C-alpha cells in the first residue's frame, strides 16, 4: 500500500514539474498559460485552470466563461470535490446573471448553497445567498432579495470575510434604494465604503461613494450628497467604463437644483454636456440636455429651453438606437447561452452515463470472476447497445451543430438588414428635423408678422366705429362694420392657428393647477359680452361657484372661449346660451348649450377632424369660421384625460360637453406633475 502511494505521488510530482517547465519555457500572458494548463493530464491541474479561466472571462466573454465553468463542474463531480462543485455552481450563477438568464442562475446558485450547506462551507453559502439576492433584485423582485442578503451579511460576518461583506452591504444598499428606503440604503452603502477604503479597493470605494450620493439626493439631503461626490477619485472615473465624469457632474447639478441654486445647477449641467459631447457619452449628453431644458423652462427662458430640448431629442434618438442594438445583442447572447447550456448539459449527462458504465463494469469484473463467459456475453450486448446510442447522440449533435451554423448565418443577414434600416431611420430623422425646423420658422413668422398687424387693424377699426360713428357717412360705417367683423374673425382664426401649431410642436407646456370653473367661465362671458349684446343674446353661467378641480388654466380658457364664440355665432338674435357644470362620479362635466340653428348628422360627423376639408357654414349674421377652434378644443381636453361630445339637431340648437377629472385629496400629489390621473 505504501509503495502504491509512493508511485502515485511520484507520478503527480513529475506531471506538475512537466507543466511548470512547459510554462516557464514559453512567454505567454496569464490567460494563455491557463489555457495550456487545461490540457494537462492531471485532473486537478485542469480543474483549477478551468475555474480561474471561467472567473477571469465572466465579464469580457461570458459565453466562453460558461463553457469553461461547465467543463470544470464536470471534472469536480468526477473527482467528487464538493467545495469546488459549490464554487463552480456559484460561478455559473454569476455568469448566467451577466447574460440575464435568471432561471438558470437561480438553479445553480441554489445548488451551490445546497452543496455548501451539506459540507458546512460558510463562504460559499454566503456568496450563494448574495447571488440569490442579486437575482431577485435584477428580476424586478427586490422585496424578495432582502432576506437572502441579510443571511449573506450574517454569514460573511461569522467568518470575518471583509471583501464578501462589502459586496453584500453594497447589494443590500442597491435593493433598499430601489424600494425607496433611502436612509437605510445610505447606511449600507456607507458600510461598504468604509470596508473598501480600509482594504484600499479604490475603484469599489468610488462606486460606493457614488451610490451614497444617489441615496442622499433621493432623500433630499443635497449638501451631504455633494460632499460625497467631491470625495470621488476622478482618476477612477476615467479608468472604469461604468463610472463617468459627466454622470458625476449631473449628480452635482441635481444637488444644486434641489437647493434651488439654479445658476450653479445650470453650470454643472452645461459642463457635463460639454464633457459628454466630447467623449461621445450619449446617455449623459441626453440627461444633461434634458435637465437644462427643464430648468430653463421653469425660469421662463423658453428660447434656451427649446435649444437644449432639441439637443436632448437628438441624443435621445441616438441612445434609443444604441439601446435597440444592445438589446438585440443581449437577446442573441441569451439565445446562444440557452442553446449552449442544453448542449453542455447533455454532454455532461453523457459523461456521467459513461462514468456509470465504467463503474458498473468495474464492479461486474470484481464480483463476477467465476462467471466470465456470462459476463462477456452481457458486456457485448450492452456495448453494442451503447455504441448505437452514442452513434445516435453523435448524429443528433451534428444536426444541432448544423442548425446552429444555419441560424448564425441567418442572424448575420439580419444584422446587415438592421444596419441598413438604421441608416434609413437616421436619414429620415435628419429630414424630419429639417422639415420641423422649417415649419416652426414659418409659424414664428406668422406670429410676429401677422398677429400684430391684424390686431392693430382690429383696434383701429374699433376706434373709428366708437369715436367717429356720427361723423362718417352711414354707408361707409356699414363698410367699416363689415371690415371690423372680418378683421375680428381673421384675428380669431390666427390665434387658433397659432395655438394649434404650438400644441402640435409641443411648445405649449401642460401646467395644471387648482382653479374655479365658475370664475373662468364668468371671465369668458364678460370677454364676449359685446358680441352677445350686438345680437341681443343672453348668456347664463349656471356653473356652481364651488366647482373646483385640477386643470391647465390657459387651455380650458381657450376651450370655453371657442365653445361660447361658436354658440354666439350660430344663435339668432334674442337667443339664449347656458353654461352648466356638474360632478358625475370621478369627472366634472361642463356643457355649453344654445337654442340656435343646430347641425345635421353629416356636419356632426366632420367635427374634430383635421383630415377633412371643412365647408363651414355661416353664422346667423353671416359670421365665417374655419372649424379649427373645435379641433383645438378636442386636443386640449384629450391632454387633460377628458372627453368632448356634441348633441345637435337642425333648428333645435346644440349642446357641446366636455369632461375633466375631478380633483380630490387622494390625488393631491399630482399637482404640478404634468399628468392627470383619473
FENHU-V394907 format. One line per field, one symbol per residue. phi: phi as a letter, one per 20 degrees, with the letter a starting at -180 (. if undefined). A space follows every 50 residues. Layout:
phi: ???
//
This chain:
phi: .fffffffffffffffffffffffedecfgffffffffeffegfffffff ffffffefefbfffffffffffffffffeldfffffffffgffffffgem efffffgfffffffffffdlefffffffffffffffffemcfffeffgff ffffffffdlefffffgfgfffffffffenefffffffffffffffffel efffffgfgfffffgfffendfffffffffefefffffddfedcfgffff ffgfffffemefffffgfffffffffffelefffffffffffffffffem efffffgffffgffffffffffffffffffffffffffffffffffffff fffffffffgffffffecffdgffffffgfffffffffffffffffffff fffffffffffffffffffffffffffffffffffffffffffffffeed fffffffffffgfffeecfeddgfffffffffffffffffffffffffff ffffeneeeecfcfbefffffffffffdffffffdldeddedfgfeecbd bfgffffffffffffffffddfgmebccddbbeclecdddcddcdeemce fffffefmdfedffdfefffdnfebdnfffffgffffgfendccbccacg ndnccddcdcgeecffdffffnencddd
//
